[in-house]
Protein backbone atom coordinates (compact mmCIF):
# COMPACT_ATOMS: atom_id res chain seq x y z
CA UNK A 1 0.00 0.00 0.00
CA UNK A 2 1.46 3.32 -1.03
CA UNK A 3 0.96 6.34 1.15
CA UNK A 4 0.39 8.81 -1.68
CA UNK A 5 0.54 12.05 0.15
CA UNK A 6 1.71 14.56 -2.42
CA UNK A 7 2.67 17.99 -1.23
CA UNK A 8 3.94 21.19 -2.74
CA UNK A 9 7.43 21.83 -1.54
CA UNK A 10 8.00 25.37 -2.60
CA UNK A 11 11.50 26.67 -3.06
CA UNK A 12 10.95 29.84 -1.07
CA UNK A 13 12.16 30.53 2.44
CA UNK A 14 11.99 27.46 4.67
CA UNK A 15 9.29 27.19 7.29
CA UNK A 16 10.46 28.58 10.62
CA UNK A 17 12.00 25.80 12.70
CA UNK A 18 11.70 22.08 12.27
CA UNK A 19 9.37 20.01 14.42
CA UNK A 20 11.24 18.56 17.39
CA UNK A 21 9.60 15.19 16.84
CA UNK A 22 7.71 13.91 13.81
CA UNK A 23 4.39 12.53 15.00
CA UNK A 24 2.15 12.77 11.93
CA UNK A 25 2.22 12.60 8.14
CA UNK A 26 1.86 16.39 8.06
CA UNK A 27 4.99 16.65 10.25
CA UNK A 28 6.92 14.46 7.76
CA UNK A 29 6.11 16.83 4.91
CA UNK A 30 6.72 19.94 7.04
CA UNK A 31 10.16 18.58 7.87
CA UNK A 32 10.89 17.79 4.20
CA UNK A 33 9.77 21.30 3.22
CA UNK A 34 12.39 22.83 5.51
CA UNK A 35 15.12 20.70 3.89
CA UNK A 36 14.23 21.51 0.25
CA UNK A 37 16.63 23.84 -1.55
CA UNK A 38 15.78 24.02 -5.25
CA UNK A 39 18.58 24.39 -7.79
CA UNK A 40 19.81 27.89 -8.55
CA UNK A 41 17.24 29.55 -10.83
CA UNK A 42 19.97 30.86 -13.12
CA UNK A 43 21.07 27.29 -13.94
CA UNK A 44 17.71 25.56 -14.52
CA UNK A 45 14.22 26.11 -15.83
CA UNK A 46 11.64 26.99 -13.20
CA UNK A 47 8.14 25.51 -12.97
CA UNK A 48 9.62 22.01 -12.76
CA UNK A 49 8.03 19.24 -10.71
CA UNK A 50 9.80 16.11 -9.57
CA UNK A 51 8.15 13.31 -7.59
CA UNK A 52 10.15 10.83 -5.55
CA UNK A 53 9.05 7.66 -3.77
CA UNK A 54 10.91 7.28 -0.48
CA UNK A 55 10.51 5.00 2.54
CA UNK A 56 11.88 5.31 6.04
CA UNK A 57 12.74 2.73 8.65
CA UNK A 58 11.59 2.93 12.26
CA UNK A 59 14.67 4.99 13.21
CA UNK A 60 13.93 7.61 10.53
CA UNK A 61 16.67 6.57 8.09
CA UNK A 62 15.94 6.17 4.38
CA UNK A 63 15.05 2.58 3.57
CA UNK A 64 16.34 1.40 0.20
CA UNK A 65 16.87 3.85 -2.64
CA UNK A 66 14.57 6.81 -3.29
CA UNK A 67 13.07 6.48 -6.77
CA UNK A 68 12.16 9.35 -9.08
CA UNK A 69 8.77 8.55 -10.59
CA UNK A 70 7.95 11.81 -12.36
CA UNK A 71 9.68 14.85 -13.81
CA UNK A 72 8.06 17.68 -15.72
CA UNK A 73 7.96 17.20 -19.45
CA UNK A 74 9.71 20.51 -20.16
CA UNK A 75 12.77 19.52 -18.08
CA UNK A 76 15.89 19.04 -20.18
CA UNK A 77 18.81 16.76 -19.24
CA UNK A 78 20.53 19.51 -17.22
CA UNK A 79 17.30 20.20 -15.29
CA UNK A 80 16.78 16.50 -14.57
CA UNK A 81 20.30 16.12 -13.20
CA UNK A 82 20.25 19.27 -11.05
CA UNK A 83 16.77 18.60 -9.66
CA UNK A 84 17.65 14.99 -8.80
CA UNK A 85 20.75 16.19 -6.99
CA UNK A 86 18.69 18.81 -5.10
CA UNK A 87 16.11 16.20 -4.07
CA UNK A 88 18.73 13.75 -2.83
CA UNK A 89 20.47 16.54 -0.88
CA UNK A 90 17.13 17.52 0.69
CA UNK A 91 16.53 13.94 1.77
CA UNK A 92 20.04 13.70 3.22
CA UNK A 93 19.51 16.93 5.19
CA UNK A 94 16.30 15.53 6.69
CA UNK A 95 17.54 12.17 7.90
CA UNK A 96 17.36 10.75 10.37
CA UNK A 97 13.70 11.81 10.55
CA UNK A 98 13.02 12.23 14.31
CA UNK A 99 9.95 9.99 14.49
CA UNK A 100 8.15 9.46 17.75
CA UNK A 101 8.09 5.79 18.72
CA UNK A 102 4.50 5.32 17.55
CA UNK A 103 5.06 7.21 14.28
CA UNK A 104 8.21 5.22 13.53
CA UNK A 105 6.27 1.99 13.91
CA UNK A 106 3.40 3.27 11.79
CA UNK A 107 5.44 4.48 8.79
CA UNK A 108 8.34 2.02 8.78
CA UNK A 109 8.64 0.61 5.28
CA UNK A 110 5.67 2.52 3.87
CA UNK A 111 6.44 4.47 0.69
CA UNK A 112 5.76 8.20 0.51
CA UNK A 113 5.25 9.94 -2.83
CA UNK A 114 6.84 13.36 -2.30
CA UNK A 115 6.40 16.09 -4.88
CA UNK A 116 9.11 18.73 -5.00
CA UNK A 117 8.27 21.88 -6.89
CA UNK A 118 10.13 24.98 -7.97
CA UNK A 119 7.84 27.80 -9.06
CA UNK A 120 8.88 31.02 -10.65
CA UNK A 121 8.33 33.89 -8.20
CA UNK A 122 5.40 36.10 -9.11
CA UNK A 123 6.44 39.07 -11.19
CA UNK A 124 6.87 42.27 -9.26
CA UNK A 125 4.11 44.66 -10.05
CA UNK A 126 5.10 47.93 -11.59
CA UNK A 127 2.60 50.70 -11.44
CA UNK A 128 2.67 53.97 -13.21
CA UNK A 129 1.39 56.37 -10.62
CA UNK A 130 -0.40 59.36 -11.98
CA UNK A 131 0.66 62.67 -10.62
CA UNK A 132 -2.28 64.88 -10.07
CA UNK A 133 -2.03 68.18 -11.79
CA UNK A 134 -3.46 71.08 -9.86
CA UNK A 135 -5.40 73.37 -12.12
TIVO-2410 file (N, C-alpha, C; in nm, 3 decimals):
# residues 135
REC num residu      c1      c2      c3 atome chaine
REC   1      X   0.085  -0.117   0.000     N      A
REC   1      X   0.000   0.000   0.000    CA      A
REC   1      X   0.090   0.124   0.000     C      A
REC   2      X   0.065   0.211  -0.092     N      A
REC   2      X   0.146   0.332  -0.103    CA      A
REC   2      X   0.075   0.447  -0.034     C      A
REC   3      X   0.149   0.516   0.048     N      A
REC   3      X   0.096   0.634   0.115    CA      A
REC   3      X   0.119   0.752   0.020     C      A
REC   4      X   0.024   0.775  -0.069     N      A
REC   4      X   0.039   0.881  -0.168    CA      A
REC   4      X  -0.006   1.012  -0.108     C      A
REC   5      X   0.085   1.077  -0.047     N      A
REC   5      X   0.054   1.205   0.015    CA      A
REC   5      X   0.141   1.310  -0.052     C      A
REC   6      X   0.097   1.355  -0.168     N      A
REC   6      X   0.171   1.456  -0.242    CA      A
REC   6      X   0.163   1.589  -0.170     C      A
REC   7      X   0.264   1.668  -0.187     N      A
REC   7      X   0.267   1.799  -0.123    CA      A
REC   7      X   0.349   1.893  -0.208     C      A
REC   8      X   0.317   2.017  -0.203     N      A
REC   8      X   0.394   2.119  -0.274    CA      A
REC   8      X   0.508   2.161  -0.184     C      A
REC   9      X   0.627   2.139  -0.229     N      A
REC   9      X   0.743   2.183  -0.154    CA      A
REC   9      X   0.800   2.300  -0.231     C      A
REC  10      X   0.770   2.416  -0.185     N      A
REC  10      X   0.800   2.537  -0.260    CA      A
REC  10      X   0.940   2.585  -0.225     C      A
REC  11      X   1.013   2.625  -0.326     N      A
REC  11      X   1.150   2.667  -0.306    CA      A
REC  11      X   1.165   2.809  -0.257     C      A
REC  12      X   1.082   2.852  -0.167     N      A
REC  12      X   1.095   2.984  -0.107    CA      A
REC  12      X   1.165   2.967   0.026     C      A
REC  13      X   1.153   3.061   0.113     N      A
REC  13      X   1.216   3.053   0.244    CA      A
REC  13      X   1.161   2.934   0.322     C      A
REC  14      X   1.246   2.860   0.392     N      A
REC  14      X   1.199   2.746   0.467    CA      A
REC  14      X   1.106   2.787   0.581     C      A
REC  15      X   1.020   2.694   0.618     N      A
REC  15      X   0.929   2.719   0.729    CA      A
REC  15      X   1.012   2.741   0.855     C      A
REC  16      X   0.968   2.829   0.944     N      A
REC  16      X   1.046   2.858   1.062    CA      A
REC  16      X   1.056   2.737   1.155     C      A
REC  17      X   1.177   2.690   1.177     N      A
REC  17      X   1.200   2.580   1.270    CA      A
REC  17      X   1.148   2.447   1.221     C      A
REC  18      X   1.215   2.342   1.259     N      A
REC  18      X   1.170   2.208   1.227    CA      A
REC  18      X   1.102   2.149   1.349     C      A
REC  19      X   1.002   2.062   1.326     N      A
REC  19      X   0.937   2.001   1.442    CA      A
REC  19      X   1.039   1.920   1.522     C      A
REC  20      X   1.030   1.929   1.653     N      A
REC  20      X   1.124   1.856   1.739    CA      A
REC  20      X   1.110   1.706   1.715     C      A
REC  21      X   0.986   1.660   1.709     N      A
REC  21      X   0.960   1.519   1.684    CA      A
REC  21      X   0.853   1.510   1.577     C      A
REC  22      X   0.867   1.412   1.490     N      A
REC  22      X   0.771   1.391   1.381    CA      A
REC  22      X   0.669   1.290   1.430     C      A
REC  23      X   0.544   1.337   1.443     N      A
REC  23      X   0.439   1.253   1.500    CA      A
REC  23      X   0.320   1.237   1.408     C      A
REC  24      X   0.327   1.291   1.287     N      A
REC  24      X   0.215   1.277   1.193    CA      A
REC  24      X   0.268   1.285   1.050     C      A
REC  25      X   0.185   1.248   0.955     N      A
REC  25      X   0.222   1.260   0.814    CA      A
REC  25      X   0.248   1.406   0.780     C      A
REC  26      X   0.166   1.496   0.832     N      A
REC  26      X   0.186   1.639   0.806    CA      A
REC  26      X   0.323   1.684   0.858     C      A
REC  27      X   0.367   1.631   0.971     N      A
REC  27      X   0.499   1.665   1.025    CA      A
REC  27      X   0.611   1.616   0.933     C      A
REC  28      X   0.591   1.499   0.869     N      A
REC  28      X   0.692   1.446   0.776    CA      A
REC  28      X   0.712   1.546   0.663     C      A
REC  29      X   0.601   1.592   0.603     N      A
REC  29      X   0.611   1.683   0.491    CA      A
REC  29      X   0.658   1.822   0.534     C      A
REC  30      X   0.622   1.865   0.654     N      A
REC  30      X   0.672   1.994   0.704    CA      A
REC  30      X   0.824   1.987   0.719     C      A
REC  31      X   0.871   1.876   0.769     N      A
REC  31      X   1.016   1.858   0.787    CA      A
REC  31      X   1.086   1.857   0.651     C      A
REC  32      X   1.030   1.784   0.554     N      A
REC  32      X   1.089   1.779   0.420    CA      A
REC  32      X   1.090   1.918   0.355     C      A
REC  33      X   0.986   1.995   0.379     N      A
REC  33      X   0.977   2.130   0.322    CA      A
REC  33      X   1.092   2.217   0.371     C      A
REC  34      X   1.131   2.202   0.498     N      A
REC  34      X   1.239   2.283   0.551    CA      A
REC  34      X   1.375   2.242   0.494     C      A
REC  35      X   1.385   2.121   0.443     N      A
REC  35      X   1.512   2.070   0.389    CA      A
REC  35      X   1.527   2.098   0.240     C      A
REC  36      X   1.421   2.133   0.171     N      A
REC  36      X   1.423   2.151   0.025    CA      A
REC  36      X   1.492   2.281  -0.014     C      A
REC  37      X   1.594   2.270  -0.096     N      A
REC  37      X   1.663   2.384  -0.155    CA      A
REC  37      X   1.666   2.360  -0.305     C      A
REC  38      X   1.581   2.426  -0.380     N      A
REC  38      X   1.578   2.402  -0.525    CA      A
REC  38      X   1.709   2.448  -0.590     C      A
REC  39      X   1.737   2.395  -0.708     N      A
REC  39      X   1.858   2.439  -0.779    CA      A
REC  39      X   1.852   2.589  -0.807     C      A
REC  40      X   1.969   2.647  -0.825     N      A
REC  40      X   1.981   2.789  -0.855    CA      A
REC  40      X   1.901   2.821  -0.981     C      A
REC  41      X   1.812   2.920  -0.972     N      A
REC  41      X   1.724   2.955  -1.083    CA      A
REC  41      X   1.799   2.996  -1.209     C      A
REC  42      X   1.921   3.044  -1.194     N      A
REC  42      X   1.997   3.086  -1.312    CA      A
REC  42      X   2.052   2.967  -1.390     C      A
REC  43      X   2.050   2.848  -1.330     N      A
REC  43      X   2.107   2.729  -1.394    CA      A
REC  43      X   2.003   2.632  -1.448     C      A
REC  44      X   1.876   2.651  -1.411     N      A
REC  44      X   1.771   2.556  -1.452    CA      A
REC  44      X   1.645   2.631  -1.492     C      A
REC  45      X   1.554   2.558  -1.555     N      A
REC  45      X   1.422   2.611  -1.583    CA      A
REC  45      X   1.342   2.608  -1.453     C      A
REC  46      X   1.253   2.704  -1.436     N      A
REC  46      X   1.164   2.699  -1.320    CA      A
REC  46      X   1.034   2.632  -1.364     C      A
REC  47      X   0.941   2.622  -1.274     N      A
REC  47      X   0.814   2.551  -1.297    CA      A
REC  47      X   0.837   2.404  -1.328     C      A
REC  48      X   0.931   2.343  -1.259     N      A
REC  48      X   0.962   2.201  -1.276    CA      A
REC  48      X   0.912   2.126  -1.153     C      A
REC  49      X   0.846   2.014  -1.177     N      A
REC  49      X   0.803   1.924  -1.071    CA      A
REC  49      X   0.888   1.798  -1.078     C      A
REC  50      X   0.914   1.741  -0.962     N      A
REC  50      X   0.980   1.611  -0.957    CA      A
REC  50      X   0.917   1.536  -0.839     C      A
REC  51      X   0.877   1.413  -0.863     N      A
REC  51      X   0.815   1.331  -0.759    CA      A
REC  51      X   0.906   1.213  -0.729     C      A
REC  52      X   0.926   1.187  -0.601     N      A
REC  52      X   1.015   1.083  -0.555    CA      A
REC  52      X   0.939   0.992  -0.458     C      A
REC  53      X   0.959   0.862  -0.473     N      A
REC  53      X   0.905   0.766  -0.377    CA      A
REC  53      X   1.018   0.734  -0.279     C      A
REC  54      X   0.990   0.753  -0.151     N      A
REC  54      X   1.091   0.728  -0.048    CA      A
REC  54      X   1.024   0.659   0.071     C      A
REC  55      X   1.098   0.569   0.134     N      A
REC  55      X   1.051   0.500   0.254    CA      A
REC  55      X   1.152   0.521   0.365     C      A
REC  56      X   1.102   0.515   0.488     N      A
REC  56      X   1.188   0.531   0.604    CA      A
REC  56      X   1.178   0.407   0.692     C      A
REC  57      X   1.284   0.379   0.766     N      A
REC  57      X   1.274   0.273   0.865    CA      A
REC  57      X   1.225   0.333   0.997     C      A
REC  58      X   1.211   0.251   1.096     N      A
REC  58      X   1.159   0.293   1.226    CA      A
REC  58      X   1.244   0.402   1.290     C      A
REC  59      X   1.376   0.401   1.262     N      A
REC  59      X   1.467   0.499   1.321    CA      A
REC  59      X   1.472   0.629   1.242     C      A
REC  60      X   1.398   0.638   1.131     N      A
REC  60      X   1.393   0.761   1.053    CA      A
REC  60      X   1.497   0.769   0.942     C      A
REC  61      X   1.571   0.662   0.919     N      A
REC  61      X   1.667   0.657   0.809    CA      A
REC  61      X   1.595   0.616   0.681     C      A
REC  62      X   1.652   0.655   0.567     N      A
REC  62      X   1.594   0.617   0.438    CA      A
REC  62      X   1.613   0.467   0.419     C      A
REC  63      X   1.505   0.402   0.379     N      A
REC  63      X   1.505   0.258   0.357    CA      A
REC  63      X   1.515   0.234   0.207     C      A
REC  64      X   1.617   0.165   0.162     N      A
REC  64      X   1.634   0.140   0.020    CA      A
REC  64      X   1.680   0.265  -0.053     C      A
REC  65      X   1.648   0.271  -0.182     N      A
REC  65      X   1.687   0.385  -0.264    CA      A
REC  65      X   1.563   0.467  -0.300     C      A
REC  66      X   1.567   0.597  -0.281     N      A
REC  66      X   1.457   0.681  -0.329    CA      A
REC  66      X   1.449   0.666  -0.482     C      A
REC  67      X   1.327   0.670  -0.534     N      A
REC  67      X   1.307   0.648  -0.677    CA      A
REC  67      X   1.228   0.763  -0.736     C      A
REC  68      X   1.284   0.827  -0.838     N      A
REC  68      X   1.216   0.935  -0.908    CA      A
REC  68      X   1.110   0.871  -0.998     C      A
REC  69      X   0.986   0.912  -0.980     N      A
REC  69      X   0.877   0.855  -1.059    CA      A
REC  69      X   0.818   0.953  -1.159     C      A
REC  70      X   0.849   1.081  -1.144     N      A
REC  70      X   0.795   1.181  -1.236    CA      A
REC  70      X   0.886   1.302  -1.240     C      A
REC  71      X   0.904   1.355  -1.361     N      A
REC  71      X   0.968   1.485  -1.381    CA      A
REC  71      X   0.891   1.558  -1.489     C      A
REC  72      X   0.880   1.688  -1.475     N      A
REC  72      X   0.806   1.768  -1.572    CA      A
REC  72      X   0.857   1.744  -1.713     C      A
REC  73      X   0.765   1.746  -1.805     N      A
REC  73      X   0.796   1.720  -1.945    CA      A
REC  73      X   0.895   1.821  -2.003     C      A
REC  74      X   0.885   1.946  -1.960     N      A
REC  74      X   0.971   2.051  -2.016    CA      A
REC  74      X   1.113   2.048  -1.960     C      A
REC  75      X   1.142   1.960  -1.865     N      A
REC  75      X   1.277   1.952  -1.808    CA      A
REC  75      X   1.373   1.893  -1.910     C      A
REC  76      X   1.487   1.960  -1.929     N      A
REC  76      X   1.589   1.904  -2.018    CA      A
REC  76      X   1.685   1.820  -1.933     C      A
REC  77      X   1.788   1.764  -1.995     N      A
REC  77      X   1.881   1.676  -1.924    CA      A
REC  77      X   1.950   1.747  -1.808     C      A
REC  78      X   1.989   1.873  -1.828     N      A
REC  78      X   2.053   1.951  -1.722    CA      A
REC  78      X   1.957   1.969  -1.604     C      A
REC  79      X   1.830   2.003  -1.634     N      A
REC  79      X   1.730   2.020  -1.529    CA      A
REC  79      X   1.713   1.890  -1.451     C      A
REC  80      X   1.699   1.779  -1.523     N      A
REC  80      X   1.678   1.650  -1.457    CA      A
REC  80      X   1.792   1.620  -1.359     C      A
REC  81      X   1.915   1.640  -1.405     N      A
REC  81      X   2.030   1.612  -1.320    CA      A
REC  81      X   2.032   1.702  -1.197     C      A
REC  82      X   2.018   1.833  -1.218     N      A
REC  82      X   2.025   1.927  -1.105    CA      A
REC  82      X   1.910   1.910  -1.007     C      A
REC  83      X   1.790   1.882  -1.056     N      A
REC  83      X   1.677   1.860  -0.966    CA      A
REC  83      X   1.693   1.730  -0.888     C      A
REC  84      X   1.742   1.625  -0.952     N      A
REC  84      X   1.765   1.499  -0.880    CA      A
REC  84      X   1.868   1.518  -0.770     C      A
REC  85      X   1.973   1.591  -0.800     N      A
REC  85      X   2.075   1.619  -0.699    CA      A
REC  85      X   2.014   1.697  -0.583     C      A
REC  86      X   1.933   1.800  -0.615     N      A
REC  86      X   1.869   1.881  -0.510    CA      A
REC  86      X   1.776   1.798  -0.423     C      A
REC  87      X   1.703   1.705  -0.483     N      A
REC  87      X   1.611   1.620  -0.407    CA      A
REC  87      X   1.689   1.528  -0.315     C      A
REC  88      X   1.795   1.466  -0.366     N      A
REC  88      X   1.873   1.375  -0.283    CA      A
REC  88      X   1.942   1.450  -0.168     C      A
REC  89      X   1.987   1.572  -0.195     N      A
REC  89      X   2.047   1.654  -0.088    CA      A
REC  89      X   1.943   1.690   0.017     C      A
REC  90      X   1.820   1.720  -0.026     N      A
REC  90      X   1.713   1.752   0.069    CA      A
REC  90      X   1.684   1.631   0.158     C      A
REC  91      X   1.679   1.514   0.098     N      A
REC  91      X   1.653   1.394   0.177    CA      A
REC  91      X   1.767   1.369   0.276     C      A
REC  92      X   1.890   1.390   0.232     N      A
REC  92      X   2.004   1.370   0.322    CA      A
REC  92      X   2.001   1.469   0.439     C      A
REC  93      X   1.959   1.594   0.412     N      A
REC  93      X   1.951   1.693   0.519    CA      A
REC  93      X   1.845   1.655   0.622     C      A
REC  94      X   1.744   1.583   0.581     N      A
REC  94      X   1.630   1.553   0.669    CA      A
REC  94      X   1.645   1.423   0.748     C      A
REC  95      X   1.742   1.343   0.717     N      A
REC  95      X   1.754   1.217   0.790    CA      A
REC  95      X   1.864   1.227   0.893     C      A
REC  96      X   1.850   1.160   1.006     N      A
REC  96      X   1.736   1.075   1.037    CA      A
REC  96      X   1.613   1.159   1.073     C      A
REC  97      X   1.499   1.115   1.025     N      A
REC  97      X   1.370   1.181   1.055    CA      A
REC  97      X   1.339   1.148   1.202     C      A
REC  98      X   1.321   1.248   1.287     N      A
REC  98      X   1.302   1.223   1.431    CA      A
REC  98      X   1.160   1.177   1.465     C      A
REC  99      X   1.128   1.054   1.423     N      A
REC  99      X   0.995   0.999   1.449    CA      A
REC  99      X   0.975   0.973   1.597     C      A
REC 100      X   0.851   0.995   1.642     N      A
REC 100      X   0.815   0.946   1.775    CA      A
REC 100      X   0.810   0.793   1.764     C      A
REC 101      X   0.809   0.725   1.875     N      A
REC 101      X   0.809   0.579   1.872    CA      A
REC 101      X   0.688   0.525   1.797     C      A
REC 102      X   0.571   0.581   1.822     N      A
REC 102      X   0.450   0.532   1.755    CA      A
REC 102      X   0.451   0.564   1.606     C      A
REC 103      X   0.500   0.683   1.569     N      A
REC 103      X   0.506   0.721   1.428    CA      A
REC 103      X   0.606   0.635   1.353     C      A
REC 104      X   0.721   0.608   1.415     N      A
REC 104      X   0.821   0.522   1.353    CA      A
REC 104      X   0.766   0.386   1.322     C      A
REC 105      X   0.689   0.330   1.414     N      A
REC 105      X   0.627   0.199   1.391    CA      A
REC 105      X   0.521   0.205   1.283     C      A
REC 106      X   0.450   0.316   1.275     N      A
REC 106      X   0.340   0.327   1.179    CA      A
REC 106      X   0.389   0.346   1.036     C      A
REC 107      X   0.500   0.417   1.016     N      A
REC 107      X   0.544   0.448   0.879    CA      A
REC 107      X   0.660   0.362   0.831     C      A
REC 108      X   0.718   0.283   0.916     N      A
REC 108      X   0.834   0.202   0.878    CA      A
REC 108      X   0.802   0.117   0.755     C      A
REC 109      X   0.880   0.138   0.650     N      A
REC 109      X   0.864   0.061   0.528    CA      A
REC 109      X   0.756   0.108   0.433     C      A
REC 110      X   0.676   0.203   0.473     N      A
REC 110      X   0.567   0.252   0.387    CA      A
REC 110      X   0.621   0.361   0.293     C      A
REC 111      X   0.593   0.346   0.164     N      A
REC 111      X   0.644   0.447   0.069    CA      A
REC 111      X   0.564   0.576   0.072     C      A
REC 112      X   0.635   0.687   0.062     N      A
REC 112      X   0.576   0.820   0.051    CA      A
REC 112      X   0.605   0.872  -0.089     C      A
REC 113      X   0.505   0.925  -0.155     N      A
REC 113      X   0.525   0.994  -0.283    CA      A
REC 113      X   0.537   1.143  -0.249     C      A
REC 114      X   0.656   1.197  -0.268     N      A
REC 114      X   0.684   1.336  -0.230    CA      A
REC 114      X   0.706   1.417  -0.356     C      A
REC 115      X   0.629   1.523  -0.372     N      A
REC 115      X   0.640   1.609  -0.488    CA      A
REC 115      X   0.718   1.735  -0.451     C      A
REC 116      X   0.830   1.753  -0.518     N      A
REC 116      X   0.911   1.873  -0.500    CA      A
REC 116      X   0.880   1.965  -0.617     C      A
REC 117      X   0.871   2.093  -0.587     N      A
REC 117      X   0.827   2.188  -0.689    CA      A
REC 117      X   0.910   2.315  -0.679     C      A
REC 118      X   0.939   2.372  -0.794     N      A
REC 118      X   1.013   2.498  -0.797    CA      A
REC 118      X   0.937   2.593  -0.888     C      A
REC 119      X   0.865   2.683  -0.830     N      A
REC 119      X   0.784   2.780  -0.906    CA      A
REC 119      X   0.860   2.910  -0.924     C      A
REC 120      X   0.835   2.970  -1.037     N      A
REC 120      X   0.888   3.102  -1.065    CA      A
REC 120      X   0.822   3.201  -0.969     C      A
REC 121      X   0.898   3.292  -0.910     N      A
REC 121      X   0.833   3.389  -0.820    CA      A
REC 121      X   0.739   3.478  -0.900     C      A
REC 122      X   0.632   3.523  -0.837     N      A
REC 122      X   0.540   3.610  -0.911    CA      A
REC 122      X   0.612   3.737  -0.955     C      A
REC 123      X   0.576   3.786  -1.072     N      A
REC 123      X   0.644   3.907  -1.119    CA      A
REC 123      X   0.612   4.024  -1.026     C      A
REC 124      X   0.711   4.110  -1.009     N      A
REC 124      X   0.687   4.227  -0.926    CA      A
REC 124      X   0.600   4.324  -1.006     C      A
REC 125      X   0.507   4.378  -0.939     N      A
REC 125      X   0.411   4.466  -1.005    CA      A
REC 125      X   0.471   4.605  -1.018     C      A
REC 126      X   0.463   4.657  -1.137     N      A
REC 126      X   0.510   4.793  -1.159    CA      A
REC 126      X   0.388   4.878  -1.193     C      A
REC 127      X   0.375   4.981  -1.122     N      A
REC 127      X   0.260   5.070  -1.144    CA      A
REC 127      X   0.308   5.208  -1.186     C      A
REC 128      X   0.239   5.260  -1.280     N      A
REC 128      X   0.267   5.397  -1.321    CA      A
REC 128      X   0.170   5.485  -1.242     C      A
REC 129      X   0.223   5.551  -1.144     N      A
REC 129      X   0.139   5.637  -1.062    CA      A
REC 129      X   0.118   5.769  -1.134     C      A
REC 130      X  -0.005   5.810  -1.135     N      A
REC 130      X  -0.040   5.936  -1.198    CA      A
REC 130      X  -0.018   6.050  -1.099     C      A
REC 131      X   0.047   6.150  -1.145     N      A
REC 131      X   0.066   6.267  -1.062    CA      A
REC 131      X  -0.048   6.362  -1.091     C      A
REC 132      X  -0.116   6.398  -0.987     N      A
REC 132      X  -0.228   6.488  -1.007    CA      A
REC 132      X  -0.179   6.629  -1.040     C      A
REC 133      X  -0.241   6.684  -1.137     N      A
REC 133      X  -0.203   6.818  -1.179    CA      A
REC 133      X  -0.307   6.914  -1.118     C      A
REC 134      X  -0.258   7.011  -1.046     N      A
REC 134      X  -0.346   7.108  -0.986    CA      A
REC 134      X  -0.375   7.216  -1.087     C      A
REC 135      X  -0.501   7.235  -1.113     N      A
REC 135      X  -0.540   7.337  -1.212    CA      A
REC 135      X  -0.569   7.468  -1.149     C      A
***
